[in-house]
Amino acid sequence: MRRGSDNLLAMEGKENWTSLRGEETVRKDHPRIVLRGKLDTFGAQTMLLQREAAQAGEAQLARALGEIAALCGRLMRAEVLDEPMGAWTLFGLTPAQLRERSHHTQAYYGVGFLQVDAGMEPFLLKLNLLRAQSREMEIAAVAALDEKHATLLEAYNRLSSAIYLLMCQRAGKN
């Protein structure tokens, strides 16, 4: 890793290097940069689905996806600035409550383990894609962050749980 303005000059023409934080530069395949890319993709997909849900009159789903998108912004800020995540909720649920509900979906949503198949309605299938992307993001977070980032790691872990709850809510209504 290089530091300082000499480093920025040395980076010119090196398209495989980027800024990690301030003047600190790293290769673009650095675990933190990979994580940021996955978070960017996940956030973009979340906002696309949020817009689609709003246009389809699915206001509750659109609001929930808006909360997830906002959490993505907080995750990015905390990681880039190397700040603590702080307390957070999704859908009015703490991380512990999200975990509890995702492990007991039958009790909370009347849906046991949700088997996804191509015959499901499109919003369920698109939520499942987001859930899969959130798992990829969590794996990237584990590779990029150490234990001093426990609150960030917990948030990445709970994103897939939150999306799974949205899926169970939706499946329970049908």
RODO-2510 file (C-alpha; in nm, 4 decimals, decimal comma):
residues 174
     n   res          X          Y          Z
     1     m     0,0000     0,0000     0,0000
     2     r     0,1185     0,3474    -0,0811
     3     r     0,0407     0,6742     0,0962
     4     g     0,0701     1,0462     0,0298
     5     s     0,0629     1,2695    -0,2774
     6     d     0,3599     1,0825    -0,4277
     7     n     0,1319     0,7820    -0,4265
     8     l    -0,1380     0,9643    -0,6248
     9     l     0,1196     1,0635    -0,8858
    10     a     0,2505     0,7083    -0,8966
    11     m    -0,1057     0,5852    -0,9571
    12     e    -0,1411     0,7756    -1,2850
    13     g    -0,1696     0,5228    -1,5618
    14     k    -0,2274     0,2387    -1,3149
    15     e    -0,5902     0,1618    -1,3827
    16     n    -0,5874    -0,1308    -1,1423
    17     w    -0,5382     0,0961    -0,8368
    18     t    -0,7956     0,3088    -0,6564
    19     s    -0,8414     0,5126    -0,3419
    20     l    -0,9395     0,3172    -0,0347
    21     r    -0,9651     0,6120     0,2014
    22     g    -0,8245     0,9573     0,1460
    23     e    -0,4851     0,9223    -0,0150
    24     e    -0,4485     0,5555     0,0773
    25     t    -0,4581     0,3513    -0,2414
    26     v    -0,5013    -0,0191    -0,3049
    27     r    -0,5449    -0,2540    -0,5969
    28     k    -0,9009    -0,2672    -0,7246
    29     d    -0,9275    -0,6305    -0,6197
    30     h    -0,8711    -0,5356    -0,2544
    31     p    -1,1437    -0,6998    -0,0391
    32     r    -1,2833    -0,3621     0,0701
    33     i    -1,3196    -0,2449    -0,2910
    34     v    -1,4849    -0,5758    -0,3866
    35     l    -1,7286    -0,5289    -0,0963
    36     r    -1,8105    -0,1739    -0,2068
    37     g    -1,8828    -0,2973    -0,5572
    38     k    -2,1186    -0,5654    -0,4299
    39     l    -2,2917    -0,3107    -0,2063
    40     d    -2,3300    -0,0719    -0,5026
    41     t    -2,4884    -0,3476    -0,7131
    42     f    -2,7158    -0,4621    -0,4323
    43     g    -2,8276    -0,1051    -0,3583
    44     a    -2,8989    -0,0389    -0,7265
    45     q    -3,1037    -0,3595    -0,7581
    46     t    -3,2919    -0,2724    -0,4399
    47     m    -3,3834     0,0732    -0,5716
    48     l    -3,4945    -0,0678    -0,9080
    49     l    -3,7241    -0,3123    -0,7329
    50     q    -3,8440    -0,0380    -0,4991
    51     r    -3,9447     0,1743    -0,7992
    52     e    -4,1127    -0,1213    -0,9675
    53     a    -4,3085    -0,1990    -0,6496
    54     a    -4,4186     0,1639    -0,6136
    55     q    -4,5331     0,1758    -0,9765
    56     a    -4,7284    -0,1475    -0,9257
    57     g    -4,9103     0,0003    -0,6242
    58     e    -4,7171    -0,2199    -0,3794
    59     a    -4,6628     0,0629    -0,1304
    60     q    -4,5704    -0,1575     0,1680
    61     l    -4,3065    -0,3453    -0,0316
    62     a    -4,1731    -0,0196    -0,1764
    63     r    -4,1374     0,1270     0,1755
    64     a    -3,9583    -0,1839     0,3017
    65     l    -3,7182    -0,1773     0,0066
    66     g    -3,6595     0,1930     0,0716
    67     e    -3,5529     0,1062     0,4263
    68     i    -3,3123    -0,1555     0,2936
    69     a    -3,1682     0,0949     0,0432
    70     a    -3,1196     0,3481     0,3235
    71     l    -2,9390     0,0866     0,5327
    72     c    -2,7093     0,0240     0,2345
    73     g    -2,6172     0,3922     0,2416
    74     r    -2,5345     0,3674     0,6106
    75     l    -2,3263     0,0557     0,5521
    76     m    -2,1268     0,2260     0,2780
    77     r    -2,0654     0,5352     0,4877
    78     a    -1,9579     0,3369     0,7934
    79     e    -1,7187     0,1215     0,5918
    80     v    -1,5651     0,4029     0,3848
    81     l    -1,5167     0,6339     0,6831
    82     d    -1,4252     0,3443     0,9129
    83     e    -1,6964     0,4525     1,1577
    84     p    -1,9067     0,2371     1,3883
    85     m    -2,2413     0,1382     1,2398
    86     g    -2,4434     0,2339     1,5443
    87     a    -2,7904     0,1080     1,6266
    88     w    -3,0248     0,0348     1,3377
    89     t    -3,3564    -0,1312     1,2619
    90     l    -3,5388    -0,2557     0,9543
    91     f    -3,9187    -0,2594     0,9430
    92     g    -3,9120    -0,1534     1,3091
    93     l    -3,7188    -0,4676     1,4027
    94     t    -3,3795    -0,4843     1,5715
    95     p    -3,1126    -0,7213     1,4356
    96     a    -3,2019    -0,9718     1,7100
    97     q    -3,5717    -0,9542     1,6211
    98     l    -3,4937    -1,0004     1,2496
    99     r    -3,2937    -1,3119     1,3361
   100     e    -3,5676    -1,4481     1,5637
   101     r    -3,8356    -1,4020     1,2994
   102     s    -3,6255    -1,5470     1,0196
   103     h    -3,5719    -1,8621     1,2264
   104     h    -3,9432    -1,8957     1,3143
   105     t    -4,1292    -1,7905     1,0002
   106     q    -4,4109    -2,0370     1,0633
   107     a    -4,4973    -1,8689     1,3925
   108     y    -4,4719    -1,5137     1,2573
   109     y    -4,5916    -1,5448     0,8963
   110     g    -4,7634    -1,8821     0,8699
   111     v    -4,4950    -1,9976     0,6260
   112     g    -4,2410    -2,2704     0,6940
   113     f    -3,9218    -2,3035     0,4937
   114     l    -3,9924    -2,1226     0,1701
   115     q    -3,9140    -2,3304    -0,1378
   116     v    -3,8579    -2,0927    -0,4286
   117     d    -3,9630    -2,2027    -0,7751
   118     a    -4,0122    -2,0362    -1,1133
   119     g    -4,3900    -2,0517    -1,0774
   120     m    -4,3921    -1,7939    -0,7973
   121     e    -4,5103    -1,4409    -0,8602
   122     p    -4,2446    -1,2050    -1,0010
   123     f    -4,1931    -0,9936    -0,6869
   124     l    -4,1104    -1,3066    -0,4848
   125     l    -3,8588    -1,4147    -0,7471
   126     k    -3,6997    -1,0683    -0,7559
   127     l    -3,6813    -1,0583    -0,3767
   128     n    -3,5102    -1,3963    -0,3891
   129     l    -3,2497    -1,2519    -0,6274
   130     l    -3,1876    -0,9674    -0,3815
   131     r    -3,1550    -1,2198    -0,0998
   132     a    -2,8962    -1,4136    -0,2988
   133     q    -2,7041    -1,0931    -0,3730
   134     s    -2,7137    -1,0015    -0,0046
   135     r    -2,5514    -1,3350     0,0773
   136     e    -2,2739    -1,2691    -0,1749
   137     m    -2,2272    -0,9288    -0,0148
   138     e    -2,2076    -1,0827     0,3306
   139     i    -1,9343    -1,3210     0,2147
   140     a    -1,7421    -1,0229     0,0730
   141     a    -1,7894    -0,8404     0,4055
   142     v    -1,6472    -1,1353     0,5986
   143     a    -1,3440    -1,1358     0,3669
   144     a    -1,2943    -0,7577     0,3966
   145     l    -1,3728    -0,6750     0,7589
   146     d    -1,2274    -0,7947     1,0868
   147     e    -1,3908    -0,8421     1,4256
   148     k    -1,3586    -0,4735     1,5151
   149     h    -1,6321    -0,4252     1,2534
   150     a    -1,8753    -0,6612     1,4284
   151     t    -2,1729    -0,4259     1,3939
   152     l    -2,1140    -0,3949     1,0195
   153     l    -2,0828    -0,7706     0,9835
   154     e    -2,4055    -0,8188     1,1767
   155     a    -2,5877    -0,5741     0,9476
   156     y    -2,4625    -0,7544     0,6364
   157     n    -2,5746    -1,0830     0,7911
   158     r    -2,9232    -0,9559     0,8731
   159     l    -2,9942    -0,8149     0,5263
   160     s    -3,0642    -1,1612     0,3864
   161     s    -3,2846    -1,2329     0,6892
   162     a    -3,4817    -0,9138     0,6300
   163     i    -3,5389    -0,9951     0,2650
   164     y    -3,6400    -1,3490     0,3534
   165     l    -3,9002    -1,2043     0,5918
   166     l    -4,0414    -0,9921     0,3082
   167     m    -4,0639    -1,3075     0,0993
   168     c    -4,2414    -1,4977     0,3770
   169     q    -4,4862    -1,2126     0,4355
   170     r    -4,5669    -1,2081     0,0669
   171     a    -4,5959    -1,5865     0,0371
   172     g    -4,8184    -1,5965     0,3461
   173     k    -5,0646    -1,3577     0,1820
   174     n    -5,1032    -1,5723    -0,1307
***
